[in-house]
Amino acid sequence: MSVHGFEVDLPDGTKQALADYAGKALLIVNVASQCGFTSQYAGLEELYRKYKDRGFEILAFPCNQFGGQEPGDAEEIRNFCTLTYDVTFPLFAKIAVNGSDADPLWVHLREQERGLGTNQIKWNFTKFLVDADGAVVHRYAPTTKPWQIEKDIAALLS
């Protein structure tokens, strides 16, 4: 199954079919506003602006599972991202990425590309690169900075 077979929740509670992103390369990221990696929002936004017109999307999923670093509600998260980092890529509803309540998309992502020694998400800003057909092609650690992924994104778009 590709990621295009999933539906995810938008902050307002409505559903978004990921099939709507078919034909685009995706970077799917679990994010948090109070994390040591939060400054990656700036690099993610830079990548988004550079490649969005070439068929690239970033899908960000706020997650509060790691150190309680995303305590806000949808409006607080959106305001923080917009005012602090001028984020224009889509932010989805807050989710769990691990455990029995894990979002099905994230279970799928974890099953497709394991991290070091586990398929569990280890921290905020874990990133999955997905090709235009919805196949997961790479998993990046939270420590991987957005600019380090650029060559892989560009290769998918060429």
N, C-alpha and C positions, 0 to 999 in steps of 0.2 A: 504494500500500500504506500502511496506517496503522501506527502503532507497535504496535497490538494484534496484528499478525502476527509479532512477534518473541518469542523466548525469550532470557532473560539468565541468567547464572550467579549463584547465591547464594554467599555466602562459604564454605559447606560443600561446594560443588561441584555441588549439585543445580540443576535448572533451574526458572525461574519464567516462566510464560507471561504476557506483558503483556496478553493477552486477559482475564486476571483483573481488570484495571483498567478494562475497558470501562465506559463510563457515568460515569467520573470525570475531572475535570480533573487534569492532571499537570504538575508542574514537575520536569524531568529535569536533573540538575546533575552535572558532574564536580567532585569535591572532593579536597582534600588537607589533611593535618593540620599541615603546616609551611609554609604559604603566608601571604603578607601579607593574603590575603583570608579566611583561616581563621575569623576572627571572624564571618563571615557565617553560620556554623552557628547562632549565637544568633538571628538574624533569620529564618532558614529555619525553625527550630523554632517560633518565635513564629507565623509564618504557618501552619505545619502544625497547631498546636494550635487556632488560631482557626477554620480552615476544614475540618479533616478530617471533621467530622460533617456537612458540607454537600456531600461528594462530591469532596474534594480530597486528592491524595497528592503527596508529594515522593519522588522516586526518586533516591538519591545513589549515584554510581559513583566510588569512589576511583581516582585516576590518578596515576602516578608519572612521567609523561612531561615534566613541566615543572620543571626544576631539581631533580629527585629529591626533591620535597617531600612524597611519600607513600611512605616507605621501609618502613613496617611491614607485618606480615602482618595477616590478617583480624581476629584476636583483639586485636592491638595497636590497630588502627584503631577497632574497636568500643569498646574500653575508653577510648580517648582521647575519642571522641565522646560517650560516655555520661557519663564522669566530668567532663569539662571543660564540655560544653555541654548535658548532659541530653537528647541527641538521642533521639527516639523514632520518627522516620520510617525507612523501610527503607534499609539500606546493602547494596549488592550487592558482588559480587566485584570486585577490582581489575582494571581494564581499560586498554587503549590506546584513545585516541580519534582518533589520527592514524596515518598510515603503513600499511604492508602488514598489520600485525597489528591494525588498528583493529577494534573490536567492530562487527558489522553494524548494530546499532541506531544507533550513533553515526555510521556512514557515512550511514545514512538521514537522521538528524537534520541532519547537515551539508548534505546534498543538498536538503533541504526549505527551509532558511533559511540563507542565506549570511551570513557576518560581513562586516566592512568589507573589501572587495576580495578576499576569499577564502572558500572554504568550510571551510578548516581551523580547528580549535579553536586559539585563540591562547594560552590560559592556563587555569589552574584556575578553577573557579566560573563557567564559561560555563553559561548556563541556557536551557532550551527549555520554553516553555509549550505544552501539548498539550490540545486540547479533548476532550470526552467521547467523540467519535467516533474519536479517535486521530490527528487531523490536527494537525500542528505549526502553531501560529498566531503564534508570536513567538520570536525569539532575543534573548537579553540578554547584554551584555558582562560579563566578570568584575567590572568596576568598578560595575555596576548593583547597588545594594544591595537586599536582599529587600523592604524596605518600599516601594521604588519600583515594585515589580511588583504590589503588593496590589490596586490598582484594576483591573488586567487580570484577575487571578484572580477577584475579586468579580464582574466582568462576565460571566465564563464560568459562574459559579455561579448567576446570577440567572435 
